[in-house]
Amino acid sequence: MIRQLYGVSEYDEDIIQSCETVLQTAKLKGERRKATNKSRFEIVITYRAEADRDTTIITLNQVIQPEYEIWFCDWSFGNDTLAIVTRRRIR
């Protein structure tokens, strides 16, 4: 079954709420906040789910791409603190 999630006249946070209405996760939320960018607002998307360190790093990497990316430093493997490097993405 396909459902229309949003209309073009809706606010961005309403699009997220429409997705939550269809998915019914009770975890997805969109919030508009004032910001100093060109549009004077930012949209914060929250999805409350069980997460671990891997989920956090993978999600952060997806958010900062395509300009940047996170690399794992294999020399830190096995230590109590793993090292990651953020850098400009090579194209």
Secondary structure, 3 states (H helix, E strand, C coil): CCCCCCCCCCCHHHHHHHHHHHHCCCCEEEEEEECCCCCCEEEEEEECCCCCHHHHHHHHHHHHCCCEEEEECHHHCCCCCCCEEEEECCC
